[in-house]
Amino acid sequence: MNSQNKIFRALMAYLNPVGPIGGVVDMWGQEIEYFPGSWTSNDTLRFKLFDLFEGFIRQIVEDYGKRLYDRTDKNDGSFWVDVTIDPTDRSIKLQPKYIVYTQSKDNRRFDWRQLRNYYSLSKFMEDYENIEEIIIDYNGYENDFDLTITYNNEELNGEDTRFFRYDVRMMISEVLETDSWNEEGGGFGVMKLYDENSNGYLYHTWEERNVTKGEPIILTQEDFK
């Protein structure tokens, strides 16, 4: 009987009174970036493994790192592995999780001077004569939001655009009738505002960020013979 087989059997016997435990390992490619210092049981008990067992699990994740990464969409080097150690069926389950970004488009027409946060942009039009149209290109979400403002084929100084960031974000939320776009993942698009008749157009692309699970690898005692 090899050493891994002995450790596997000892681990299952050790966890038998506790039941299944789980933890999440952060990965970059097939390399471990973070290994949990404690594990959670079904009773939400925080459980720490002996160094021998911890080293055993760490080695398993490293050995199967490439195969786990291949079970993601491989669009990003970063992913996670849900590790579940179950003494009831004497198994170790490794399940990769990764982020998938999806996009969907939304176009809206609106009266922009009827929005709650219109005033700063309206005042900007008044202060600069003969502005017929403002084009706002934006990208990001609340904590990482950027925009450029173009008027009369000229781009507003980047420092000056900061003054309008909050109002633009609030206007987008009001036009879309939700501020969910402003969460992690965010979105991007173009807002066009016309002085005449206060016509406004929003061309928005939603960026949705979802965690997807890949096919798991389930190891039993047979895998350590």
FIFIDO-480921 format. One record per residue (C-alpha): residue number from 1; chain; residue in one letter; z, y, x. Coordinates in steps of 0.1 Angstrom, whole numbers, plus 5000, padded with zeros to 4 digits. Example, Ala and Ser with C-alpha at 12.3 -4.5 7.8 and 13.67 -1.06 7.14 Angstrom:
<num->1, cadena->A, residuo->a, w->5078, v->4955, u->5123>
<num->2, cadena->A, residuo->s, w->5071, v->4989, u->5137>
//
This chain:
<num->1, cadena->A, residuo->m, w->5000, v->5000, u->5000>
<num->2, cadena->A, residuo->n, w->4989, v->5033, u->5015>
<num->3, cadena->A, residuo->s, w->5012, v->5064, u->5018>
<num->4, cadena->A, residuo->q, w->4994, v->5083, u->4990>
<num->5, cadena->A, residuo->n, w->4999, v->5054, u->4966>
<num->6, cadena->A, residuo->k, w->5036, v->5053, u->4974>
<num->7, cadena->A, residuo->i, w->5040, v->5090, u->4969>
<num->8, cadena->A, residuo->f, w->5021, v->5088, u->4936>
<num->9, cadena->A, residuo->r, w->5044, v->5061, u->4923>
<num->10, cadena->A, residuo->a, w->5075, v->5079, u->4935>
<num->11, cadena->A, residuo->l, w->5063, v->5112, u->4919>
<num->12, cadena->A, residuo->m, w->5058, v->5094, u->4885>
<num->13, cadena->A, residuo->a, w->5092, v->5078, u->4887>
<num->14, cadena->A, residuo->y, w->5109, v->5111, u->4896>
<num->15, cadena->A, residuo->l, w->5093, v->5129, u->4867>
<num->16, cadena->A, residuo->n, w->5099, v->5102, u->4842>
<num->17, cadena->A, residuo->p, w->5131, v->5118, u->4828>
<num->18, cadena->A, residuo->v, w->5114, v->5152, u->4827>
<num->19, cadena->A, residuo->g, w->5081, v->5144, u->4811>
<num->20, cadena->A, residuo->p, w->5047, v->5161, u->4818>
<num->21, cadena->A, residuo->i, w->5048, v->5193, u->4840>
<num->22, cadena->A, residuo->g, w->5020, v->5218, u->4847>
<num->23, cadena->A, residuo->g, w->5010, v->5247, u->4869>
<num->24, cadena->A, residuo->v, w->4980, v->5268, u->4878>
<num->25, cadena->A, residuo->v, w->4964, v->5269, u->4913>
<num->26, cadena->A, residuo->d, w->4943, v->5299, u->4922>
<num->27, cadena->A, residuo->m, w->4911, v->5290, u->4941>
<num->28, cadena->A, residuo->w, w->4884, v->5307, u->4961>
<num->29, cadena->A, residuo->g, w->4856, v->5282, u->4965>
<num->30, cadena->A, residuo->q, w->4873, v->5250, u->4975>
<num->31, cadena->A, residuo->e, w->4902, v->5267, u->4993>
<num->32, cadena->A, residuo->i, w->4936, v->5273, u->4977>
<num->33, cadena->A, residuo->e, w->4946, v->5310, u->4975>
<num->34, cadena->A, residuo->y, w->4978, v->5306, u->4956>
<num->35, cadena->A, residuo->f, w->4999, v->5275, u->4949>
<num->36, cadena->A, residuo->p, w->5027, v->5276, u->4923>
<num->37, cadena->A, residuo->g, w->5063, v->5276, u->4936>
<num->38, cadena->A, residuo->s, w->5076, v->5261, u->4903>
<num->39, cadena->A, residuo->w, w->5061, v->5241, u->4874>
<num->40, cadena->A, residuo->t, w->5066, v->5242, u->4837>
<num->41, cadena->A, residuo->s, w->5077, v->5212, u->4815>
<num->42, cadena->A, residuo->n, w->5070, v->5208, u->4778>
<num->43, cadena->A, residuo->d, w->5104, v->5223, u->4771>
<num->44, cadena->A, residuo->t, w->5093, v->5253, u->4792>
<num->45, cadena->A, residuo->l, w->5118, v->5243, u->4819>
<num->46, cadena->A, residuo->r, w->5109, v->5258, u->4852>
<num->47, cadena->A, residuo->f, w->5108, v->5228, u->4876>
<num->48, cadena->A, residuo->k, w->5105, v->5228, u->4914>
<num->49, cadena->A, residuo->l, w->5090, v->5199, u->4932>
<num->50, cadena->A, residuo->f, w->5103, v->5184, u->4965>
<num->51, cadena->A, residuo->d, w->5083, v->5195, u->4995>
<num->52, cadena->A, residuo->l, w->5068, v->5159, u->4998>
<num->53, cadena->A, residuo->f, w->5055, v->5160, u->4962>
<num->54, cadena->A, residuo->e, w->5043, v->5196, u->4965>
<num->55, cadena->A, residuo->g, w->5023, v->5187, u->4997>
<num->56, cadena->A, residuo->f, w->5008, v->5157, u->4979>
<num->57, cadena->A, residuo->i, w->4996, v->5178, u->4950>
<num->58, cadena->A, residuo->r, w->4983, v->5205, u->4973>
<num->59, cadena->A, residuo->q, w->4963, v->5180, u->4993>
<num->60, cadena->A, residuo->i, w->4948, v->5165, u->4961>
<num->61, cadena->A, residuo->v, w->4936, v->5199, u->4950>
<num->62, cadena->A, residuo->e, w->4921, v->5206, u->4984>
<num->63, cadena->A, residuo->d, w->4904, v->5172, u->4985>
<num->64, cadena->A, residuo->y, w->4888, v->5177, u->4951>
<num->65, cadena->A, residuo->g, w->4882, v->5215, u->4956>
<num->66, cadena->A, residuo->k, w->4844, v->5212, u->4959>
<num->67, cadena->A, residuo->r, w->4840, v->5189, u->4930>
<num->68, cadena->A, residuo->l, w->4862, v->5212, u->4909>
<num->69, cadena->A, residuo->y, w->4842, v->5242, u->4919>
<num->70, cadena->A, residuo->d, w->4810, v->5224, u->4910>
<num->71, cadena->A, residuo->r, w->4823, v->5220, u->4875>
<num->72, cadena->A, residuo->t, w->4824, v->5258, u->4870>
<num->73, cadena->A, residuo->d, w->4792, v->5279, u->4865>
<num->74, cadena->A, residuo->k, w->4794, v->5288, u->4902>
<num->75, cadena->A, residuo->n, w->4787, v->5325, u->4895>
<num->76, cadena->A, residuo->d, w->4819, v->5335, u->4911>
<num->77, cadena->A, residuo->g, w->4839, v->5320, u->4940>
<num->78, cadena->A, residuo->s, w->4871, v->5327, u->4922>
<num->79, cadena->A, residuo->f, w->4885, v->5302, u->4897>
<num->80, cadena->A, residuo->w, w->4917, v->5284, u->4887>
<num->81, cadena->A, residuo->v, w->4928, v->5248, u->4884>
<num->82, cadena->A, residuo->d, w->4952, v->5237, u->4857>
<num->83, cadena->A, residuo->v, w->4972, v->5209, u->4872>
<num->84, cadena->A, residuo->t, w->4991, v->5186, u->4847>
<num->85, cadena->A, residuo->i, w->5012, v->5157, u->4861>
<num->86, cadena->A, residuo->d, w->5020, v->5133, u->4833>
<num->87, cadena->A, residuo->p, w->5044, v->5104, u->4840>
<num->88, cadena->A, residuo->t, w->5040, v->5090, u->4805>
<num->89, cadena->A, residuo->d, w->5004, v->5079, u->4812>
<num->90, cadena->A, residuo->r, w->5008, v->5080, u->4850>
<num->91, cadena->A, residuo->s, w->4980, v->5105, u->4856>
<num->92, cadena->A, residuo->i, w->4973, v->5138, u->4873>
<num->93, cadena->A, residuo->k, w->4948, v->5160, u->4855>
<num->94, cadena->A, residuo->l, w->4929, v->5187, u->4874>
<num->95, cadena->A, residuo->q, w->4909, v->5211, u->4851>
<num->96, cadena->A, residuo->p, w->4889, v->5240, u->4864>
<num->97, cadena->A, residuo->k, w->4889, v->5273, u->4845>
<num->98, cadena->A, residuo->y, w->4866, v->5302, u->4852>
<num->99, cadena->A, residuo->i, w->4855, v->5336, u->4838>
<num->100, cadena->A, residuo->v, w->4822, v->5339, u->4818>
<num->101, cadena->A, residuo->y, w->4808, v->5373, u->4810>
<num->102, cadena->A, residuo->t, w->4786, v->5377, u->4780>
<num->103, cadena->A, residuo->q, w->4768, v->5408, u->4767>
<num->104, cadena->A, residuo->s, w->4758, v->5420, u->4732>
<num->105, cadena->A, residuo->k, w->4742, v->5453, u->4722>
<num->106, cadena->A, residuo->d, w->4751, v->5479, u->4695>
<num->107, cadena->A, residuo->n, w->4732, v->5510, u->4685>
<num->108, cadena->A, residuo->r, w->4747, v->5537, u->4663>
<num->109, cadena->A, residuo->r, w->4736, v->5571, u->4649>
<num->110, cadena->A, residuo->f, w->4763, v->5597, u->4641>
<num->111, cadena->A, residuo->d, w->4772, v->5633, u->4636>
<num->112, cadena->A, residuo->w, w->4790, v->5640, u->4669>
<num->113, cadena->A, residuo->r, w->4806, v->5673, u->4658>
<num->114, cadena->A, residuo->q, w->4824, v->5653, u->4631>
<num->115, cadena->A, residuo->l, w->4842, v->5633, u->4657>
<num->116, cadena->A, residuo->r, w->4878, v->5641, u->4666>
<num->117, cadena->A, residuo->n, w->4872, v->5647, u->4703>
<num->118, cadena->A, residuo->y, w->4839, v->5666, u->4701>
<num->119, cadena->A, residuo->y, w->4852, v->5700, u->4711>
<num->120, cadena->A, residuo->s, w->4851, v->5700, u->4749>
<num->121, cadena->A, residuo->l, w->4814, v->5689, u->4749>
<num->122, cadena->A, residuo->s, w->4805, v->5714, u->4722>
<num->123, cadena->A, residuo->k, w->4822, v->5742, u->4742>
<num->124, cadena->A, residuo->f, w->4803, v->5730, u->4772>
<num->125, cadena->A, residuo->m, w->4770, v->5735, u->4753>
<num->126, cadena->A, residuo->e, w->4781, v->5770, u->4742>
<num->127, cadena->A, residuo->d, w->4791, v->5780, u->4778>
<num->128, cadena->A, residuo->y, w->4757, v->5769, u->4792>
<num->129, cadena->A, residuo->e, w->4729, v->5786, u->4773>
<num->130, cadena->A, residuo->n, w->4698, v->5767, u->4760>
<num->131, cadena->A, residuo->i, w->4713, v->5732, u->4763>
<num->132, cadena->A, residuo->e, w->4695, v->5712, u->4736>
<num->133, cadena->A, residuo->e, w->4706, v->5677, u->4747>
<num->134, cadena->A, residuo->i, w->4734, v->5661, u->4767>
<num->135, cadena->A, residuo->i, w->4729, v->5626, u->4780>
<num->136, cadena->A, residuo->i, w->4761, v->5607, u->4790>
<num->137, cadena->A, residuo->d, w->4757, v->5574, u->4810>
<num->138, cadena->A, residuo->y, w->4790, v->5555, u->4811>
<num->139, cadena->A, residuo->n, w->4803, v->5523, u->4825>
<num->140, cadena->A, residuo->g, w->4837, v->5505, u->4826>
<num->141, cadena->A, residuo->y, w->4869, v->5506, u->4806>
<num->142, cadena->A, residuo->e, w->4901, v->5526, u->4803>
<num->143, cadena->A, residuo->n, w->4915, v->5521, u->4838>
<num->144, cadena->A, residuo->d, w->4881, v->5520, u->4855>
<num->145, cadena->A, residuo->f, w->4858, v->5543, u->4835>
<num->146, cadena->A, residuo->d, w->4830, v->5563, u->4851>
<num->147, cadena->A, residuo->l, w->4803, v->5585, u->4836>
<num->148, cadena->A, residuo->t, w->4775, v->5609, u->4845>
<num->149, cadena->A, residuo->i, w->4764, v->5638, u->4824>
<num->150, cadena->A, residuo->t, w->4729, v->5652, u->4824>
<num->151, cadena->A, residuo->y, w->4717, v->5683, u->4807>
<num->152, cadena->A, residuo->n, w->4684, v->5702, u->4810>
<num->153, cadena->A, residuo->n, w->4673, v->5676, u->4836>
<num->154, cadena->A, residuo->e, w->4703, v->5685, u->4858>
<num->155, cadena->A, residuo->e, w->4733, v->5663, u->4866>
<num->156, cadena->A, residuo->l, w->4768, v->5677, u->4862>
<num->157, cadena->A, residuo->n, w->4789, v->5677, u->4893>
<num->158, cadena->A, residuo->g, w->4808, v->5645, u->4896>
<num->159, cadena->A, residuo->e, w->4841, v->5663, u->4900>
<num->160, cadena->A, residuo->d, w->4835, v->5682, u->4867>
<num->161, cadena->A, residuo->t, w->4827, v->5650, u->4847>
<num->162, cadena->A, residuo->r, w->4864, v->5639, u->4851>
<num->163, cadena->A, residuo->f, w->4873, v->5666, u->4826>
<num->164, cadena->A, residuo->f, w->4853, v->5648, u->4799>
<num->165, cadena->A, residuo->r, w->4863, v->5612, u->4806>
<num->166, cadena->A, residuo->y, w->4891, v->5609, u->4780>
<num->167, cadena->A, residuo->d, w->4871, v->5627, u->4752>
<num->168, cadena->A, residuo->v, w->4840, v->5605, u->4759>
<num->169, cadena->A, residuo->r, w->4861, v->5573, u->4757>
<num->170, cadena->A, residuo->m, w->4877, v->5584, u->4725>
<num->171, cadena->A, residuo->m, w->4843, v->5594, u->4710>
<num->172, cadena->A, residuo->i, w->4828, v->5560, u->4719>
<num->173, cadena->A, residuo->s, w->4858, v->5542, u->4702>
<num->174, cadena->A, residuo->e, w->4854, v->5563, u->4671>
<num->175, cadena->A, residuo->v, w->4817, v->5557, u->4668>
<num->176, cadena->A, residuo->l, w->4822, v->5519, u->4674>
<num->177, cadena->A, residuo->e, w->4851, v->5520, u->4650>
<num->178, cadena->A, residuo->t, w->4873, v->5501, u->4674>
<num->179, cadena->A, residuo->d, w->4889, v->5506, u->4708>
<num->180, cadena->A, residuo->s, w->4886, v->5469, u->4718>
<num->181, cadena->A, residuo->w, w->4856, v->5477, u->4740>
<num->182, cadena->A, residuo->n, w->4880, v->5497, u->4761>
<num->183, cadena->A, residuo->e, w->4899, v->5467, u->4773>
<num->184, cadena->A, residuo->e, w->4894, v->5445, u->4803>
<num->185, cadena->A, residuo->g, w->4857, v->5436, u->4805>
<num->186, cadena->A, residuo->g, w->4847, v->5470, u->4790>
<num->187, cadena->A, residuo->g, w->4811, v->5479, u->4784>
<num->188, cadena->A, residuo->f, w->4784, v->5503, u->4793>
<num->189, cadena->A, residuo->g, w->4758, v->5524, u->4777>
<num->190, cadena->A, residuo->v, w->4743, v->5558, u->4769>
<num->191, cadena->A, residuo->m, w->4755, v->5585, u->4745>
<num->192, cadena->A, residuo->k, w->4730, v->5612, u->4735>
<num->193, cadena->A, residuo->l, w->4742, v->5644, u->4719>
<num->194, cadena->A, residuo->y, w->4717, v->5670, u->4704>
<num->195, cadena->A, residuo->d, w->4727, v->5706, u->4697>
<num->196, cadena->A, residuo->e, w->4703, v->5709, u->4667>
<num->197, cadena->A, residuo->n, w->4718, v->5692, u->4636>
<num->198, cadena->A, residuo->s, w->4745, v->5677, u->4657>
<num->199, cadena->A, residuo->n, w->4727, v->5644, u->4659>
<num->200, cadena->A, residuo->g, w->4742, v->5618, u->4681>
<num->201, cadena->A, residuo->y, w->4730, v->5583, u->4693>
<num->202, cadena->A, residuo->l, w->4751, v->5556, u->4710>
<num->203, cadena->A, residuo->y, w->4734, v->5527, u->4728>
<num->204, cadena->A, residuo->h, w->4763, v->5505, u->4737>
<num->205, cadena->A, residuo->t, w->4764, v->5471, u->4755>
<num->206, cadena->A, residuo->w, w->4796, v->5451, u->4751>
<num->207, cadena->A, residuo->e, w->4809, v->5432, u->4781>
<num->208, cadena->A, residuo->e, w->4830, v->5403, u->4769>
<num->209, cadena->A, residuo->r, w->4852, v->5384, u->4794>
<num->210, cadena->A, residuo->n, w->4862, v->5349, u->4784>
<num->211, cadena->A, residuo->v, w->4879, v->5321, u->4802>
<num->212, cadena->A, residuo->t, w->4861, v->5288, u->4800>
<num->213, cadena->A, residuo->k, w->4873, v->5253, u->4809>
<num->214, cadena->A, residuo->g, w->4852, v->5229, u->4830>
<num->215, cadena->A, residuo->e, w->4852, v->5191, u->4828>
<num->216, cadena->A, residuo->p, w->4885, v->5178, u->4841>
<num->217, cadena->A, residuo->i, w->4891, v->5153, u->4868>
<num->218, cadena->A, residuo->i, w->4918, v->5127, u->4858>
<num->219, cadena->A, residuo->l, w->4934, v->5107, u->4886>
<num->220, cadena->A, residuo->t, w->4955, v->5076, u->4881>
<num->221, cadena->A, residuo->q, w->4971, v->5052, u->4905>
<num->222, cadena->A, residuo->e, w->4938, v->5034, u->4910>
<num->223, cadena->A, residuo->d, w->4925, v->5065, u->4927>
<num->224, cadena->A, residuo->f, w->4951, v->5062, u->4955>
<num->225, cadena->A, residuo->k, w->4946, v->5026, u->4965>
//
